[in-house]
Every structure is written in C-alpha cells, then in structure tokens.
C-alpha cells in the first residue's frame, strides 16, 4: 500500500534533485544538462555579488519571523477564548468559520484582499468614514506591505492552528479547574495558571519546529500580492528565484540561489528537530 506514495515521492522529490547540477553550469535549455558548459562555483560567486540578494534574504527572515510570532500567539489566544464558550453549537460554528479560509488558495484570497485593500476598497472607505484620512495604498506601500502579509496569513491559517491547541486544552485534567474554582480562581486566573501551562509543551514543540521554515516566507502569498513598488520590503528568496529563473531565464543562477536556500533550510530543520527533542521530547524516529 505504500508503493504508490513512495513512487510519487521518488518521482517528484528525489529524481528532480539531479537538476542541482544546473547550479554549476551555464545552462541552456537547447543544450540540456549533459551538454551545457560546466562553470563550477561561478554562479555562486555571482550570486554573492548581486546587490539585492542580501535584502531579499533579510526580507525573507523578517517576514517569516513575523508570521511565526503572530501564527503562534493568535491561535493560542483564539483557542483559550473558544474554550470559554460553553455552548457547543456556538463554539463549533465559530471554529468552522475561522477554519474555512485554510482551504482557499492564495489565488482566490489575493483577489479578495486586492479588492478590500484597494484605494477605493471597503477598508479604505471605512478608514475615511471614521478617521477622515486619505486612502492608504496597502499593497503598494513598503511600510504597510509586510503587515498585510502577516495579518492575511494569520487570517488564513489561524483556524487550522487552533485545532492543535484546542486538542491540547482538551487533554488538560478537568479536576485542575475544579480545584482552582474551590480556591476562588476566576476564569482569567484559570486560563493563566492552568490552561496556558497545560498547552506549554505543544507551544514549545510547534515554535521549535517552525524554526525550520525561517527561509519559507510563503511564495504563493507574496507572488499573488506583491508588485515592483514593494520589492524593497516584500521581495523574498522564492520570488527572486522565480524572476531570475523563469522571467530572466538565468537558470544556473536561480538554481544556485535555490540550492543555497535548500542547504540553509536543511541545517535549520535539523537544528529545530534537535531542539524539539531537547525541549519537548519530540522524536521522529
């Protein structure tokens, strides 16, 4: 039964790794991998000399860490608030509503966001009606673009992340809450001293594992929302690879950048799993 899955993994994940050799070639599609000129480390040297590469890496790290911070804190808060709702129908309904965006692609969500955040969109109309200020170009302003990415990512994924934390809350012994009530602790005190400590192992585990995704700031989201006006703060490694490889046809250079990212990601993932084992006793094997 595992054979089809193994074949898919082998075909789409391991066989294409042969293409890594393009990073060491001056690759021409007409010549193919076999006949393209081998140039050694030239692509990597050129990569280190490109002025915007450092900014792209910095953007990727900043956006990824911002998403990690919000993506951990917000689901925890939502999970605790949902846990306080005593009517099961209401709690399930709210959880379903916030879970739905997870199933929508960024192609669909970006269209919604572009309409909402345009200068004549609903958000700017609300800001003008309440504060009387001028329209804000959210998707064309370097000051706002990162916040748009982080908040829209949180809107999409908070429901999915909440499921894990709700499961952790379910595993807390109910007698702890009963004892706290007898001692006079209100709901806020119970959340602080029982619910959050009970969730702490899964919080530490997920936060540690997320370290492996520092260089994955979300290609689908950024690609569908960014434009040249926000390259300074919104351009990430994956979008730069896309432009260099498929738009500018610098196949060797884009493969070199992608290989550099993959090596760093491998080191980060290995470190994150080691930390997960040390801090949360989490093991894959």
N, C-alpha and C positions, 0 to 999 in steps of 0.2 A: 504493500500500500504506500510505502514511502518512495517507491521508484519514480512516479511522475513528479513529485516535489523535488527530488534530488536531480532529476533531469533538467527541470526548469532552472534550478539554482546553478547547475553546471553550465547550462547553455547561456544564461543571461548574466551571470555574475563572474564566472571563472574563465570561460573561453574568451570573452572580450578583453580580459587582462593582457592578452597577447599584444593588444594595441598600445600598451605602455611604451613599446619601443619607439613609437612616433615621437615621444618626448626627446629622443636623442637623434632625430632625423630632421632634415629639411624636407618635409613630406609634401609630395604632390599626388593628388588623387589619381591622376592618369598613370603614374608610375607604380603606385601601390606601395605597400610596406616593404616588399622584397627589394625593389629597385630604387627606392628613394635614397638620397645621399645621407650617409651617417655623419653627424656633426658633433657627436659627443655631448659635452656639457654646455655647448654654445647657447642653447635655448634657455637654460637656467641662468647663465650669466646675463643674457639679455633681459630676462625676467627681473633680475635684481637691479637692473639699471632703469627700468620703466618708472617714471616719476609717480604715477598714480597707484602703483601696486601697494605701497605702504598704507596709503589712505584707504584703499579697498579692504585690506586686511583689518585695519583699525575699525572701519565701519562694521565689518562682519562681527568682530568681537564685541563691540559696544551694543549692537542690536541684539545679538544672541544673549548677552548677559542681562539686558533689559527685559527681554522676553522670558528668560528663566526666572528672574526675580518676580515679575508680575504673574507669570504662569504657575508659580508655587504659592505665593501669598493669596491671590484672589480665590483660587479653588478651595483653599483651607477656610477662608472666611465664609464663602458661599456654603460649604459643607456644614460648618457649625450652625449657620443661620437656618439651613434646611432641616437640620437635626432638631431645632427648637420648634418646628411646626408640628403640632400634634395631630392635625387632620391628615390622614394618609393620602386621601384623594388630592388635596391641595398640594402636598409635598411632591407627590408623583407627577402631577401636572406641571408644576414649575420646573422640576428636574428634566422632564421631557422637552419642554420648550427651550431651555438653555442648552440641551444636548443636540438639538436638531442642526444648528449651523455646522457641526462637525462633519456632517455627511455632504455638505455642499462644497464644490470645488472652488478654488480661488478665482477661476474664470467667472463664475456666477457672482461670487461675493464682491469681486473687484468692480463689476458693473454696478452693483448696488451702492458700493462705497463711493464710486466716482460721481454718481447722481446725488447722493446725500451730501458729499463734501464739496461739490462744485460751488462757485461763487454765487449761483442762484439756487443752490440746493436747500433742503429743509434745515440743515444745521446752521447755515449762514443766515437764513431767514429768521430762525429763532434767535440767533445772537443779535441780529439787527433789531428785532422787535423788543427784546428785553433790555439790551445794553445800548442800542443805538449806534453801535460801532460799524466800521466799514467791513465788507466781506473779507474773509481770510482765505487765501489760496492754499488750503491744507496740503494738496498733492503737488504743489509747485514751489513750496517754501521750505528751505533747508532747516529752518528752525522747528517746523511742525512735522516734517515727514516721518522722522523716527518715532514720534509719539503715535502717529497714525498707524504705523506698522505694529507697534507693540500692543496698542489697545484693540486694534482689529483682530490681531492674533489671539488675544485673550478672549475676545467675544466669541471667536470661532471654537476655541479649544477648552474653555473653562468648564463646560458641561461634561466633556469626556473625562477631564482630570478629576472632576468632582466625584465620579463613580468610585475611583480608587480610595479617596479619603472617606467617603460615606461607608465603604466597606470596612475601613479601619475603625471608624466610630462604632459600627455595629459589633465589632469584636471586643469592645470595652465592657467589662463586667458591670451589669446594672446595679449590683449591690454597692458599688462605689458611690453612685449617685444617691442611693437611698441613705447611706451613711452620712454623706455630705449634707443632705436635707435635714437629717436629725441634728446635725451640728449647726444648723442655721445658715448654711451657704445658699445664696440665691443662684439664679441661672447663670449669671455672669461669672460668679466665683466658681461654679461647677465647670464652666467652659474653660476657664483659665487653669484650674488646678487638676482637672480630671480629663476633659476631652482633649486638649492640646497635648499634654504629656502622653496620653494614650495613642495619639497619632504620630508622636515624635519619631518612632522607628521608621515608619513608611515615609515620613517627610525627609528624614536624613537619607534614606535609600534613594528616593526619586531625585533629590537635589544632587546627590553624588553621581548618579548615572547620567544626569543631564550635562555634566561637565564634558562628556564625550561629544556633545553636539555644539560645542562652542563655535566651530567654524561652519556650522549649518544654520544660517540665519533665515532660511526659508526662500528658496529660489522662486517657487510658484507665486507666492505672495508679492515679493519685490518686483518680479518681472512684469506682473499684471498691473502694478500700481505706479512704478517709477517712470521717470522721464529725464531727459538730459538736464533739466533745470535742478534736479535734486541728486545728481551724481555725487556731489561733494559729501553728502551725508547718507545717501541711500544706496549707493553702488556697493555690492558685496562681491565676494570671490566668485560665486557661481554665475552671477550675471556678467561679470568681467570675462570669465571663461567663455560664456555663450557668445558675447560680442566678438572676442578675438578669434574664436574658432569658426562659428557658423556665419557671422556677418563679414568679418575682415579676412576670413579664410587663412589665418595664421595657425594652421593645425598643429605644428610642432610646438609653438609657444603655448597655445591653450592647453595642450596635453601636459606640458611641463608644469604649468600652474596647477592643473588638476592633480597631477601626481604629488606635487609639493603639499597640496591641501590634504590628500589622502594619507600621506605619511604622518603629518602632524595630527590628523584626526585619529589614526591608529594609536599613536602614543597617548593621546588624551583619553581615548576609550579604555586602553589598558590601564592607565592610571586611575580612571574613575571606577573601574571594576575592582581594582586593588583596594581603593578607599572604601568602596561599598562592602567589601569583605571585612576590612578592619573595623569600620564604624557600625555597620548594620548586620554583620554576619551573613551577608548575601553571597551565594556562590552559584555559578552557572553549572559547574561540573562537581 
